[in-house]
Amino acid sequence: MRITFIDYAEDSLSDRKISKDLIKDAILNPDEIVEGKKARKIAHKLIGDKLLRVIYEIDTKSYIVITAYFTKPKRYFNK
């Protein structure tokens, strides 16, 4: 499946200096996936001492990235 980015995601990833390669890796090889609001998924990927959270939706042909950000693992990570 393809990975697409809404405009907000494009802007926020640029502002937060998060590469699309990191996003793709988090979605395709997550450490954990949890349920989000509005039937969204959240991919968790540990990178160093930070947790990358990628919020996305799935349609029939692609993953649609809504936003992504780094945070502290202990707040969200369940493993």
Secondary structure as the mmCIF struct_conf table of DSSP 4:
data_model
#
loop_
_struct_conf.conf_type_id
_struct_conf.id
_struct_conf.beg_label_comp_id
_struct_conf.beg_label_asym_id
_struct_conf.beg_label_seq_id
_struct_conf.end_label_comp_id
_struct_conf.end_label_asym_id
_struct_conf.end_label_seq_id
STRN STRN1 ARG A 2 PHE A 5
HELX_RH_AL_P HELX_RH_AL_P1 ASP A 7 ARG A 16
TURN_TY1_P TURN_TY1_P1 LYS A 17 LYS A 17
HELX_RH_AL_P HELX_RH_AL_P2 LYS A 20 LEU A 28
BEND BEND1 ASN A 29 ASN A 29
BEND BEND2 ASP A 31 ASP A 31
STRN STRN2 GLU A 32 GLU A 35
HELX_RH_3T_P HELX_RH_3T_P1 LYS A 37 ALA A 39
STRN STRN3 LYS A 41 ILE A 47
TURN_TY1_P TURN_TY1_P2 GLY A 48 ASP A 49
STRN STRN4 LYS A 50 ILE A 58
BEND BEND3 THR A 60 LYS A 61
STRN STRN5 SER A 62 THR A 71
HELX_RH_AL_P HELX_RH_AL_P3 PRO A 73 TYR A 76
#
